[in-house]
Amino acid sequence: MKKNIFYYLIFAPALIVIVFLTVYPIVNVFHMSFFKYNYLSDTKIFIGLKNFKRIMGDDLFHTAFLNTIVFSVVATFIEVSLGIFLALLFYGQFFGKRVFMVMIIFPMMLSTMVISALWKTLYHFDIGLLNYVLRSIGLKPIGWLINPKIALFSIILVDIWQWTPFAFILIHAGLNTIQREIFEAASIDGANYFKTLIHITFPILSGQILLVILLRTIDTFRIFSKVYALTQGGPGNATETLTYYVYREGFTYFNLGRAATASIYILIVIAFISYFYLRNIIGEESV
């Protein structure tokens, strides 16, 4: 009993912080979702599940949800794929390896708002470097952030540039934990590079790859700062995402009840994704 009390005392400070910063806000958001709460007028009326029904019938919410899914799937797939490619590329030894690794990791070290300001300048229709290059080779300039058909993918490109290094670091670290004797044994048995990659490297790295997919999916699903800095949901609603929808409802229209309800839907999706990872990865490791 004394030993258990000692452990509880050690964990108590961290548990208090977790409850205060995580559990209480979540409970408060669930509570707020059952009310029509306007911050400006300071009115709070209980309306039950009406917020959930209104959100599900809101076309803007549907657009935001679809844009978020597209953003998350495309960005995660490309970032993880490029991370794997770079990790395999940098597994060997070559001249200038450390310098190139620093250059690749550098975008991840910058603030998102700084990166957004940089890319907004590059994307500028009149003075942007990208359109300058297009004009110099005889092509028409592109409205990177003002064309509804490509604005979302322009933001995805910025996210890929910033966070591919994250996938690269984790996968490269996992790749370096594999003993080289395994690859030497496979080579002696006659396995070529691609067979070794498919039957040895990828199975061993499956845990790291799925972890990167999980982390990047969660992060891209709650994308906000780049949308806010680059397009603010426009043009039209072409780049409206769930988190920006929550921000608009809560801090533009001051309808905190609807904002809380939309946040719950985001929480449900992220919880489902996390559960899938825990069930398939941690469950297998405990067997």
Buried (B, 14 or more C-beta within 10 A) or exposed (E): EEEEEEEEEEEEEEEEEEEEEEEEEEEEBBEBBBBBBBBEEEEEEEBEEBBBEBBEEBEBBEBBBEBBBBBBBBBBBBBBEBBBBBBBBBBEEEEEEEEBBEEBBEBBEEEBEEBBEBBBEBBBBEEBEBBEEBEEEEEEBBBBBBBEEBBBBBBBBBBBBBBBBBBBBBBBEBBEEBEEEEBEEBEEEEBEEEEBBEEBBEEBBBBBBBBBBBBBBBBBBBBBBBBBBBBEBBBEBBBBBBBBBBBBBBEEEEBBBBBBBBBBBBBEBBEEBEEEBEEEBEEEEEE
